[in-house]
Amino acid sequence: MTQYAQVIVPVPLKQHFTYSFNPESQNVIPGIRVKVPFGKRSVTGFVVRVSDTIPAAGFEIKAIDRCIDKAPIFGENETELALWMEKFYLCSRGEALSAMIPNARRDSTAPLMDFESDEMNEKIDPTDEQKAAIEEILSGKHKAFYLFGITGSGKTEVFLRVAEKVISEGRQVIYLVPEITLTHQLARTVAKRFEGKVAILHSAITPAQRIKQWRRIKSGEVSLVIGARSAIFAPCDKLGLIIIDEEHENSYKSGSSPRYHARQIAQKRASMTDSILLMGSATPSLESYQMAKDPDKLFMIRLTKRVSGGQLPKIQVVSILGQKGILSQTLINEMDRTIRNGRQVILFMNRRGFNYSFHCNSCGYELKCPHCAVNLTYHKSENALICHYCGYRTAPVSVCPECHSLDVSYSGFGTEKIESEVRRVFPNARIARLDTDIAKDRNVISETIDGFRDGKYDILLGTQMVAKGLNFPNLALVGIVLADSTLNIPDFRSAERTFSLIVQVSGRSGRYDDQGKVVIQTTRPEAPAIAYAVNGKVDEFYEQELENRKQTAFPPFVRLIQIVFRGKNEQKVNEASSQVGEVFSESIALYRKPDELLEMLGPSECPVAKIAQNYRRQILIRGENPGRVHTLASKVLNSIKPMSGVYIEIDFDPLNLM
């Protein structure tokens, strides 16, 4: 007897699709993946319902090709979350489920984790501040908490103590960290505390390993799930606690559809499962800081002391206006003193490569990527000019392509050039570099970090990889080569990012003694984000930045929606953005209440107007009432017919407007 299954397919269509199957030869049940014909191709679908009844359909019902799974790998909770994401992020339920569920065909037989012998598993007694925080979180008075603690104040220990209590009550925990490097470090730390009950989910493990972990979690075999952004979807049917470490990090936001933020998914999952939501950082996002002003929404707990007896480092600002060379004499002297004392140095620069701008001094020509509206970056180690957006590369040039002048120069600098300069100044020092050019192999990341922790290197230089949550006992000096590199980005969050980076990078130093020092090089020592960070005035910075955002009508005081139109044909992209812009203008005029802030900005070119041969234009919708902004955007975007050759990207609460 033929039966019928309702299947969700990962295409941008907001509906279920009906397929038939023979129950005698195919074990089709809700919660499994199946291969189904869709148009002229075969796709992976997700079975959500099975029925004996023939549905009323004015079309031919196709048959399921085959089953991928023998047992369910998702359930009603995941389906309910996918439907919520469909409404909230204006994606399809199929796109949402695809973002959640691993795409492997079979389980892996490879081992997943072996950190049993690591010395970092030792348990330490909590301080009085930590004990008070743990008691408050477990008191049941609130459901959402923010652990606002200075760097080195022991937030991780609080997270793990709360997790132990929740797990002892038979419930599961999801623990999110922003970087794979931190996933590795945390896994080592907790391996013995939760022996055999830990699963890791992140992009560096294979799809087959990921599905194996996924099944362990679904079966209840796992108590603690550790991972980066997508681990928020782990199928914990007995979820009791969600932890988001370094909550301020941009990597918690997805860069492809659905453009979800792990914090928003965590809030939804916590409310669905009556779980505790516990976030933490030394530099909260402005959204969380503002939310915590209402303790009923988010209860903030402060940690003000370093647990290992260390002191916050002494910070010195050096103006490099007019300076020749990358390293100031002040920074060179401090590095020399630190290394001679047997201690270690971290140098931070938020840009990779050697130089990042080719300039003709005769005609002013700048060499840009032919596919993207950005300058090419010179990488000396590869002897190539490379685009950091699309990967285009070409040989370096010594003659201007425009006027053929020989009077050309390369300006700016990145981590590769800093490494060259440091090796020249400190020829006997043991130096390691950590950025995405070096760390294409994930093993290199772990080897470099472990090597620095074990004292194999004197100097570690790198990009944001060295700024996040890492703990090095012998580190005494941090040098920030150019603190204002993030300030010059045309984005309303640039001051917040700069402040956070300075505080986070500085916090790596002096965790175990009072010898820590930070040298900050900048051309703008008076910039508020730098001045407040240097003087440790965290709340003062947040209050000033919140006032700036309020005056200029940006988040967290408004809901912001970015709609990007991209395509190979520039005229079509312009037409599509203009047509949608007209619909929004008419709808806003009809929908807006008197004195209500609800407006459209654009259409206009994106700050990066072309990426990978795709022209880009954008519309921004903003308003003071989040629900009304969302309703307006939903109605307009669901009513328009997409133009052929133009792809529309919808981003609610964007973190990057570039």
KESE-452956 format. One line per field, with one value per residue (C-alpha): residue in one letter; x, y, z. Coordinates in pm, whole numbers. Layout:
# KESE-452956
r: c(A | ...)
u: c(X | ...)
v: c(Y | ...)
w: c(Z | ...)
END
This chain:
# KESE-452956
r: c(M | T | Q | Y | A | Q | V | I | V | P | V | P | L | K | Q | H | F | T | Y | S | F | N | P | E | S | Q | N | V | I | P | G | I | R | V | K | V | P | F | G | K | R | S | V | T | G | F | V | V | R | V | S | D | T | I | P | A | A | G | F | E | I | K | A | I | D | R | C | I | D | K | A | P | I | F | G | E | N | E | T | E | L | A | L | W | M | E | K | F | Y | L | C | S | R | G | E | A | L | S | A | M | I | P | N | A | R | R | D | S | T | A | P | L | M | D | F | E | S | D | E | M | N | E | K | I | D | P | T | D | E | Q | K | A | A | I | E | E | I | L | S | G | K | H | K | A | F | Y | L | F | G | I | T | G | S | G | K | T | E | V | F | L | R | V | A | E | K | V | I | S | E | G | R | Q | V | I | Y | L | V | P | E | I | T | L | T | H | Q | L | A | R | T | V | A | K | R | F | E | G | K | V | A | I | L | H | S | A | I | T | P | A | Q | R | I | K | Q | W | R | R | I | K | S | G | E | V | S | L | V | I | G | A | R | S | A | I | F | A | P | C | D | K | L | G | L | I | I | I | D | E | E | H | E | N | S | Y | K | S | G | S | S | P | R | Y | H | A | R | Q | I | A | Q | K | R | A | S | M | T | D | S | I | L | L | M | G | S | A | T | P | S | L | E | S | Y | Q | M | A | K | D | P | D | K | L | F | M | I | R | L | T | K | R | V | S | G | G | Q | L | P | K | I | Q | V | V | S | I | L | G | Q | K | G | I | L | S | Q | T | L | I | N | E | M | D | R | T | I | R | N | G | R | Q | V | I | L | F | M | N | R | R | G | F | N | Y | S | F | H | C | N | S | C | G | Y | E | L | K | C | P | H | C | A | V | N | L | T | Y | H | K | S | E | N | A | L | I | C | H | Y | C | G | Y | R | T | A | P | V | S | V | C | P | E | C | H | S | L | D | V | S | Y | S | G | F | G | T | E | K | I | E | S | E | V | R | R | V | F | P | N | A | R | I | A | R | L | D | T | D | I | A | K | D | R | N | V | I | S | E | T | I | D | G | F | R | D | G | K | Y | D | I | L | L | G | T | Q | M | V | A | K | G | L | N | F | P | N | L | A | L | V | G | I | V | L | A | D | S | T | L | N | I | P | D | F | R | S | A | E | R | T | F | S | L | I | V | Q | V | S | G | R | S | G | R | Y | D | D | Q | G | K | V | V | I | Q | T | T | R | P | E | A | P | A | I | A | Y | A | V | N | G | K | V | D | E | F | Y | E | Q | E | L | E | N | R | K | Q | T | A | F | P | P | F | V | R | L | I | Q | I | V | F | R | G | K | N | E | Q | K | V | N | E | A | S | S | Q | V | G | E | V | F | S | E | S | I | A | L | Y | R | K | P | D | E | L | L | E | M | L | G | P | S | E | C | P | V | A | K | I | A | Q | N | Y | R | R | Q | I | L | I | R | G | E | N | P | G | R | V | H | T | L | A | S | K | V | L | N | S | I | K | P | M | S | G | V | Y | I | E | I | D | F | D | P | L | N | L | M)
u: c(0 | 143 | 200 | 284 | 545 | 559 | 914 | 1101 | 1344 | 1643 | 1524 | 1404 | 1034 | 824 | 626 | 633 | 639 | 454 | 624 | 505 | 685 | 636 | 646 | 736 | 1067 | 1135 | 1138 | 1029 | 958 | 951 | 1296 | 1502 | 1664 | 1567 | 1681 | 1398 | 1361 | 1313 | 1278 | 1561 | 1785 | 1800 | 1814 | 1826 | 1490 | 1373 | 1068 | 835 | 514 | 390 | 30 | -181 | -418 | -375 | -336 | -547 | -295 | -330 | 8 | 191 | 322 | 677 | 830 | 1111 | 1433 | 1585 | 1632 | 1962 | 1903 | 1780 | 1676 | 1551 | 1819 | 1580 | 1243 | 959 | 1186 | 1410 | 1111 | 948 | 1274 | 1305 | 954 | 1038 | 1357 | 1157 | 941 | 1210 | 1488 | 1265 | 1439 | 1274 | 1220 | 1438 | 1727 | 1686 | 1693 | 1990 | 2180 | 2108 | 2163 | 2495 | 2495 | 2700 | 2569 | 2718 | 2885 | 3260 | 3468 | 3753 | 3820 | 3685 | 3879 | 4162 | 4276 | 4273 | 4627 | 4616 | 4724 | 4466 | 4192 | 4278 | 3988 | 4048 | 3862 | 3639 | 3694 | 3429 | 3321 | 3286 | 3092 | 2847 | 2799 | 2737 | 2482 | 2299 | 2278 | 2149 | 1905 | 1620 | 1541 | 1614 | 1646 | 1900 | 2234 | 2535 | 2873 | 3051 | 3404 | 3743 | 3989 | 4131 | 3846 | 3757 | 3439 | 3513 | 3519 | 3179 | 3041 | 3170 | 3046 | 2696 | 2717 | 2813 | 2507 | 2270 | 2417 | 2388 | 2013 | 1998 | 1990 | 2218 | 2439 | 2541 | 2864 | 2945 | 3285 | 3358 | 3668 | 3779 | 4103 | 3900 | 3693 | 4015 | 4135 | 3801 | 3774 | 4109 | 3998 | 3672 | 3772 | 3807 | 3533 | 3273 | 3457 | 3297 | 3003 | 3146 | 3074 | 3245 | 3073 | 3263 | 3359 | 3701 | 3558 | 3436 | 3064 | 3085 | 3236 | 2977 | 2683 | 2836 | 2847 | 2497 | 2358 | 2536 | 2377 | 2032 | 2048 | 2122 | 2469 | 2623 | 2584 | 2799 | 2816 | 3109 | 3130 | 3131 | 2821 | 2631 | 2655 | 2357 | 2143 | 2268 | 1969 | 1962 | 1619 | 1693 | 1846 | 1894 | 2168 | 2313 | 2648 | 2777 | 3139 | 3287 | 2931 | 3048 | 3223 | 3100 | 3164 | 2838 | 2659 | 2610 | 2732 | 2496 | 2123 | 1972 | 2175 | 2104 | 2281 | 2359 | 2252 | 1902 | 1872 | 1990 | 1725 | 1455 | 1578 | 1606 | 1244 | 1124 | 1294 | 1279 | 1660 | 1909 | 2084 | 2429 | 2645 | 2976 | 3252 | 3489 | 3340 | 2968 | 2800 | 2611 | 2288 | 2347 | 2473 | 2155 | 1933 | 2090 | 1954 | 1633 | 1728 | 1409 | 1537 | 1905 | 2057 | 2415 | 2676 | 3015 | 3352 | 3610 | 3922 | 4169 | 4162 | 4535 | 4643 | 4748 | 4687 | 4548 | 4846 | 5000 | 4907 | 5118 | 4995 | 5247 | 5157 | 5314 | 5223 | 5522 | 5706 | 5931 | 5904 | 5639 | 5770 | 5818 | 6134 | 5917 | 5775 | 6118 | 6266 | 5983 | 6011 | 6386 | 6344 | 6071 | 6265 | 6585 | 6381 | 6274 | 5913 | 5699 | 5550 | 5236 | 5212 | 4865 | 4778 | 4430 | 4545 | 4729 | 4970 | 5279 | 5149 | 4791 | 4804 | 4982 | 5003 | 5140 | 5306 | 5277 | 4907 | 4756 | 4646 | 4564 | 4568 | 4235 | 4094 | 3931 | 3639 | 3594 | 3601 | 3892 | 4268 | 4488 | 4718 | 5081 | 5192 | 5571 | 5592 | 5385 | 5519 | 5162 | 4897 | 4587 | 4224 | 4101 | 3739 | 3739 | 4090 | 4202 | 4581 | 4831 | 5205 | 5339 | 5394 | 5675 | 5535 | 5206 | 4951 | 4783 | 5063 | 5363 | 5552 | 5827 | 5756 | 5534 | 5515 | 5348 | 5210 | 5048 | 5145 | 5006 | 5123 | 5365 | 5550 | 5551 | 5709 | 5981 | 6051 | 6054 | 6299 | 6526 | 6519 | 6531 | 6737 | 6787 | 6426 | 6204 | 5907 | 5571 | 5297 | 4929 | 4681 | 4457 | 4742 | 4949 | 4661 | 4492 | 4568 | 4375 | 4653 | 4890 | 4669 | 4685 | 5056 | 5139 | 4927 | 5052 | 5409 | 5380 | 5220 | 5503 | 5771 | 5895 | 5855 | 5949 | 5718 | 5376 | 5232 | 4897 | 4548 | 4229 | 4320 | 4557 | 4300 | 4031 | 4020 | 4369 | 4567 | 4949 | 5111 | 5451 | 5313 | 5429 | 5397 | 5127 | 5194 | 4906 | 5082 | 4804 | 4506 | 4302 | 4299 | 3940 | 3840 | 3882 | 3621 | 3302 | 3065 | 2864 | 3012 | 3378 | 3429 | 3275 | 3498 | 3811 | 3736 | 3665 | 3983 | 4206 | 4054 | 4058 | 4414 | 4544 | 4379 | 4614 | 4897 | 4983 | 4734 | 4956 | 5159 | 5184 | 5445 | 5206 | 5240 | 5065 | 5200 | 4939 | 5059 | 4810 | 4776 | 4466 | 4542 | 4257 | 3987 | 3728 | 3737 | 4114 | 4123 | 3845 | 4004 | 4347 | 4209 | 3989 | 3671 | 3446 | 3107 | 3191 | 3264 | 2941 | 2729 | 2885 | 2856 | 2493 | 2418 | 2585 | 2376 | 2058 | 2128 | 2207 | 1925 | 2128 | 2104 | 2033 | 1773 | 1633 | 1576 | 1795 | 1742 | 1994 | 1873 | 2157 | 2098 | 2380 | 2431 | 2665 | 2462 | 2501 | 2192 | 1970 | 2100 | 2024 | 1674 | 1592 | 1704 | 1513 | 1192 | 1204 | 1295 | 981 | 764 | 922 | 875 | 505 | 452 | 630 | 419 | 101 | 220 | 412 | 236 | 265 | 600 | 721 | 1077 | 1038 | 1244 | 1438 | 1799 | 1901 | 1904 | 2277 | 2602 | 2738 | 3065 | 3229 | 3039 | 3162 | 3267 | 3357 | 3224 | 2890 | 2770 | 2614 | 2356 | 2170 | 1863 | 1854 | 1522 | 1523 | 1259 | 1213 | 951 | 1116 | 788 | 649 | 974 | 973 | 608 | 663 | 973 | 798 | 500 | 709 | 971 | 714 | 516 | 794 | 885 | 1262 | 1427 | 1614 | 1989 | 1962 | 2000 | 1853 | 2026 | 1821 | 2002 | 1810 | 2029 | 2342 | 2681 | 2866 | 2736 | 3029)
v: c(0 | 337 | 596 | 966 | 1185 | 1559 | 1662 | 1990 | 2060 | 2301 | 2551 | 2911 | 2811 | 2835 | 2512 | 2135 | 1893 | 1562 | 1241 | 879 | 567 | 194 | 113 | -250 | -156 | 190 | 274 | 637 | 791 | 1150 | 1285 | 1116 | 1249 | 1116 | 1160 | 1297 | 1419 | 1796 | 1937 | 1788 | 1714 | 1495 | 1672 | 1582 | 1634 | 1618 | 1407 | 1583 | 1382 | 1047 | 969 | 691 | 947 | 1055 | 1435 | 1654 | 1752 | 1888 | 1748 | 1419 | 1292 | 1170 | 886 | 906 | 769 | 632 | 685 | 827 | 754 | 446 | 637 | 994 | 1263 | 1554 | 1594 | 1836 | 2078 | 2125 | 2156 | 2415 | 2612 | 2599 | 2741 | 3021 | 3099 | 3108 | 3387 | 3575 | 3571 | 3556 | 3243 | 2911 | 2624 | 2409 | 2658 | 2667 | 2287 | 2265 | 2510 | 2292 | 1934 | 1786 | 1678 | 1358 | 1038 | 805 | 801 | 828 | 553 | 794 | 885 | 1224 | 1347 | 1232 | 1483 | 1248 | 1321 | 1697 | 1881 | 2154 | 1927 | 2014 | 2157 | 2474 | 2614 | 2907 | 3252 | 3425 | 3628 | 3312 | 3132 | 3422 | 3421 | 3045 | 3067 | 3354 | 3171 | 2852 | 3034 | 3018 | 3389 | 3464 | 3271 | 3484 | 3597 | 3794 | 3732 | 4065 | 3996 | 4151 | 3939 | 3666 | 3682 | 3314 | 3320 | 2973 | 2817 | 2970 | 2836 | 2485 | 2476 | 2575 | 2316 | 2045 | 2123 | 2121 | 1793 | 1634 | 1699 | 1492 | 1779 | 1872 | 2177 | 2362 | 2563 | 2802 | 2960 | 3194 | 3026 | 2672 | 2744 | 2799 | 2486 | 2285 | 2453 | 2412 | 2045 | 1978 | 2161 | 1968 | 1621 | 1465 | 1664 | 1522 | 1208 | 1035 | 1276 | 1554 | 1613 | 1866 | 2038 | 2279 | 2330 | 2161 | 1813 | 1620 | 1592 | 1220 | 1295 | 1567 | 1334 | 1079 | 1342 | 1456 | 1104 | 1072 | 1399 | 1301 | 965 | 1135 | 983 | 1334 | 1575 | 1866 | 1996 | 2227 | 2416 | 2730 | 2907 | 2614 | 2407 | 2611 | 2372 | 2057 | 1819 | 1824 | 1690 | 1751 | 2097 | 2278 | 2537 | 2737 | 2913 | 3176 | 3265 | 3587 | 3686 | 4007 | 3824 | 3881 | 3517 | 3422 | 3579 | 3366 | 3514 | 3316 | 3250 | 3214 | 3500 | 3400 | 3517 | 3240 | 3468 | 3507 | 3132 | 3070 | 3304 | 3122 | 2773 | 2871 | 2993 | 2680 | 2444 | 2648 | 2650 | 2889 | 3125 | 3226 | 3466 | 3623 | 3860 | 4130 | 4348 | 4277 | 4369 | 4698 | 4504 | 4289 | 4580 | 4774 | 4469 | 4416 | 4752 | 4556 | 4270 | 4084 | 4052 | 3993 | 3979 | 4105 | 3969 | 4141 | 3975 | 4240 | 4045 | 3818 | 3469 | 3391 | 3692 | 3882 | 4251 | 4429 | 4528 | 4874 | 5037 | 5288 | 5472 | 5573 | 5816 | 5704 | 6012 | 6085 | 5777 | 5590 | 5214 | 4991 | 4950 | 5252 | 5275 | 5241 | 4909 | 4782 | 4865 | 4690 | 4382 | 4365 | 4396 | 4132 | 3874 | 3931 | 3860 | 3524 | 3634 | 3631 | 3890 | 3902 | 4153 | 4215 | 4359 | 4335 | 4285 | 4001 | 4022 | 4238 | 4559 | 4637 | 4926 | 4973 | 5341 | 5522 | 5844 | 5991 | 5949 | 5830 | 5490 | 5225 | 4855 | 4694 | 4345 | 4316 | 4126 | 4328 | 4697 | 4654 | 4699 | 4394 | 4294 | 4205 | 3875 | 3856 | 3487 | 3394 | 3682 | 3762 | 4032 | 3869 | 3977 | 3891 | 3886 | 3653 | 3503 | 3650 | 3665 | 3814 | 3878 | 4200 | 4495 | 4750 | 4966 | 5157 | 4975 | 5310 | 5557 | 5318 | 5523 | 5357 | 5588 | 5344 | 5231 | 4983 | 5125 | 5000 | 4686 | 4358 | 4069 | 3941 | 4273 | 4303 | 3957 | 4069 | 4381 | 4190 | 3932 | 4216 | 4390 | 4067 | 3823 | 3578 | 3567 | 3263 | 3401 | 3250 | 3408 | 3317 | 3441 | 3281 | 3265 | 3052 | 2861 | 2708 | 2373 | 2362 | 2157 | 2450 | 2666 | 2419 | 2351 | 2723 | 2804 | 2501 | 2582 | 2938 | 2820 | 2568 | 2835 | 2734 | 3090 | 3431 | 3634 | 3546 | 3788 | 3763 | 3886 | 3834 | 3469 | 3579 | 3811 | 3568 | 3394 | 3244 | 3207 | 3215 | 3208 | 3347 | 3632 | 3971 | 4215 | 4279 | 4522 | 4653 | 4767 | 4993 | 5029 | 5249 | 5011 | 4911 | 5273 | 5374 | 5129 | 5314 | 5126 | 5244 | 4962 | 5057 | 5228 | 4932 | 4687 | 4894 | 4923 | 4551 | 4450 | 4669 | 4539 | 4176 | 4178 | 4371 | 4117 | 3841 | 4008 | 3983 | 3719 | 3560 | 3854 | 4233 | 4249 | 4270 | 4560 | 4674 | 4916 | 5062 | 5231 | 5467 | 5778 | 5881 | 5853 | 6094 | 5875 | 5787 | 5412 | 5409 | 5653 | 5476 | 5132 | 5253 | 5402 | 5103 | 5311 | 5036 | 5161 | 5517 | 5399 | 5200 | 5487 | 5733 | 5491 | 5417 | 5789 | 5819 | 5531 | 5682 | 6021 | 5868 | 5608 | 5289 | 4958 | 4876 | 5156 | 5064 | 4748 | 4755 | 4542 | 4531 | 4418 | 4359 | 4314 | 4143 | 4015 | 4005 | 4262 | 4609 | 4751 | 4469 | 4514 | 4887 | 4824 | 4559 | 4777 | 5077 | 4875 | 4728 | 5071 | 5220 | 4950 | 5015 | 5394 | 5353 | 5097 | 5309 | 5613 | 5411 | 5211 | 5466 | 5618 | 5991 | 6074 | 5715 | 5653 | 5419 | 5493 | 5363 | 5456 | 5403 | 5233 | 5298 | 5121 | 4898 | 5030 | 4737 | 4785 | 4472 | 4127 | 3829 | 4005 | 4068 | 4429 | 4517 | 4772 | 4792 | 4925 | 4979 | 4978 | 5103 | 5176 | 5213 | 4938 | 4600 | 4417 | 4676 | 4695 | 4317 | 4306 | 4576 | 4405 | 4066 | 4199 | 4386 | 4118 | 3839 | 4040 | 4114 | 3891 | 3835 | 3962 | 3703 | 3724 | 3929 | 3763 | 3933 | 3888 | 3977 | 4045 | 4129 | 4310 | 4310 | 4329 | 4436 | 4691 | 4659)
w: c(0 | -104 | 168 | 149 | 314 | 364 | 289 | 344 | 60 | 91 | -171 | -119 | -124 | 192 | 172 | 220 | -75 | -100 | -214 | -225 | -101 | -56 | 318 | 247 | 86 | 232 | 604 | 568 | 910 | 1041 | 1128 | 859 | 543 | 202 | -157 | -372 | -731 | -749 | -1097 | -1302 | -1007 | -698 | -360 | 9 | 180 | 542 | 627 | 875 | 842 | 704 | 606 | 450 | 298 | -62 | -56 | -281 | -546 | -894 | -995 | -1028 | -693 | -740 | -541 | -288 | -437 | -117 | 257 | 384 | 754 | 938 | 1252 | 1305 | 1333 | 1396 | 1561 | 1631 | 1818 | 1513 | 1279 | 1507 | 1520 | 1138 | 1097 | 1343 | 1151 | 828 | 969 | 1158 | 897 | 586 | 463 | 375 | 620 | 395 | 415 | 793 | 835 | 599 | 819 | 1121 | 1008 | 887 | 523 | 558 | 403 | 663 | 1003 | 1043 | 1200 | 1279 | 1645 | 1744 | 2046 | 2267 | 2527 | 2823 | 2943 | 2931 | 3244 | 3187 | 3323 | 3683 | 3880 | 4080 | 4378 | 4282 | 4432 | 4642 | 4335 | 4130 | 4406 | 4432 | 4053 | 4044 | 4326 | 4155 | 3822 | 3984 | 4214 | 3963 | 4002 | 3636 | 3310 | 3121 | 3266 | 3149 | 3311 | 3260 | 3382 | 3319 | 3119 | 3342 | 3596 | 3557 | 3353 | 3212 | 3559 | 3638 | 3309 | 3383 | 3744 | 3631 | 3351 | 3603 | 3813 | 3515 | 3385 | 3734 | 3704 | 3385 | 3136 | 2847 | 2785 | 2468 | 2509 | 2223 | 2156 | 1863 | 1718 | 1635 | 1824 | 2141 | 2073 | 2080 | 2400 | 2579 | 2477 | 2642 | 2956 | 3003 | 2875 | 3221 | 3394 | 3157 | 3052 | 2753 | 2757 | 2535 | 2166 | 1942 | 1649 | 1427 | 1062 | 1089 | 1145 | 842 | 762 | 847 | 1189 | 1240 | 1174 | 1412 | 1687 | 1594 | 1645 | 1983 | 2096 | 1967 | 2149 | 2483 | 2505 | 2519 | 2811 | 2688 | 2330 | 2249 | 1924 | 1718 | 1580 | 1423 | 1743 | 1867 | 1658 | 1838 | 1884 | 2265 | 2357 | 2729 | 2693 | 3024 | 2964 | 2674 | 2726 | 2482 | 2560 | 2412 | 2319 | 2151 | 1865 | 1508 | 1416 | 1589 | 1292 | 980 | 653 | 428 | 419 | 668 | 821 | 1179 | 1494 | 1743 | 2028 | 1880 | 1817 | 2175 | 2312 | 2114 | 2211 | 2578 | 2580 | 2395 | 2643 | 2966 | 2976 | 3132 | 2889 | 3017 | 2815 | 2900 | 2787 | 2905 | 2630 | 2583 | 2257 | 2284 | 2226 | 2535 | 2746 | 2668 | 2725 | 3070 | 3183 | 3238 | 3480 | 3390 | 3033 | 3110 | 3459 | 3462 | 3706 | 3740 | 3796 | 3887 | 3996 | 3818 | 3966 | 3941 | 4141 | 3830 | 3777 | 3475 | 3258 | 3246 | 2916 | 2724 | 2414 | 2149 | 1871 | 1542 | 1336 | 1115 | 1234 | 991 | 1010 | 1164 | 1519 | 1745 | 1954 | 2265 | 2146 | 2037 | 2379 | 2565 | 2342 | 2401 | 2779 | 2787 | 2585 | 2787 | 3103 | 2961 | 2902 | 2586 | 2348 | 2134 | 1847 | 1705 | 1365 | 1218 | 860 | 690 | 396 | 335 | 172 | 86 | -160 | -496 | -585 | -891 | -776 | -1128 | -1214 | -884 | -1019 | -755 | -843 | -761 | -806 | -1153 | -994 | -672 | -580 | -336 | -344 | -394 | -108 | -175 | -15 | -21 | 76 | -231 | -446 | -550 | -530 | -380 | -332 | 18 | -104 | -407 | -400 | -736 | -766 | -1007 | -1025 | -863 | -1097 | -1103 | -1384 | -1368 | -1593 | -1664 | -1751 | -1759 | -1503 | -1299 | -1006 | -816 | -454 | -222 | 103 | 420 | 605 | 736 | 952 | 690 | 672 | 1051 | 1068 | 826 | 1034 | 1365 | 1227 | 1114 | 1454 | 1661 | 1449 | 1739 | 1860 | 1801 | 1608 | 1503 | 1293 | 1313 | 1054 | 793 | 540 | 779 | 936 | 632 | 794 | 1125 | 1283 | 1234 | 1460 | 1748 | 1699 | 1700 | 2006 | 2199 | 2099 | 2225 | 2551 | 2596 | 2550 | 2205 | 2074 | 2212 | 1988 | 1846 | 1593 | 1424 | 1351 | 1555 | 1610 | 1888 | 2047 | 2155 | 2489 | 2480 | 2803 | 2810 | 3159 | 3047 | 2835 | 2967 | 2673 | 2413 | 2131 | 1920 | 1603 | 1470 | 1703 | 1470 | 1169 | 1254 | 1331 | 967 | 838 | 728 | 959 | 1259 | 1471 | 1408 | 1746 | 1931 | 1743 | 1810 | 2182 | 2211 | 2026 | 2243 | 2568 | 2453 | 2314 | 2614 | 2842 | 2727 | 2927 | 3297 | 3400 | 3664 | 3803 | 3803 | 3525 | 3230 | 2989 | 2673 | 2412 | 2177 | 1860 | 1696 | 1483 | 1680 | 2053 | 2129 | 1967 | 2239 | 2163 | 2220 | 2513 | 2707 | 2647 | 2762 | 3082 | 3165 | 3145 | 3015 | 3132 | 3029 | 2675 | 2656 | 2782 | 2536 | 2244 | 2334 | 2332 | 1989 | 1856 | 1999 | 1841 | 1500 | 1511 | 1493 | 1686 | 1963 | 1951 | 1609 | 1411 | 1103 | 793 | 509 | 167 | -81 | -455 | -643 | -996 | -1295 | -1489 | -1337 | -1509 | -1384 | -1028 | -1047 | -1185 | -924 | -632 | -769 | -818 | -468 | -330 | -487 | -328 | 12 | -23 | -105 | 174 | 436 | 344 | 402 | 705 | 914 | 1214 | 1292 | 1457 | 1413 | 1299 | 1003 | 696 | 398 | 322 | -40 | -283 | -306 | -388 | -113 | 37 | -146 | -471 | -649 | -524 | -744 | -1057 | -885 | -870 | -534 | -425 | -96 | 79 | 455 | 641 | 997 | 1258 | 1632 | 1665 | 1584 | 1529 | 1288 | 1091 | 1058 | 949 | 686 | 546 | 539 | 346 | 90 | 32 | 9 | -248 | -496 | -787 | -808 | -1127 | -1330 | -1274 | -952 | -614 | -305 | 33 | 342 | 668 | 986 | 1242 | 1019 | 1188 | 874 | 625 | 384)
END
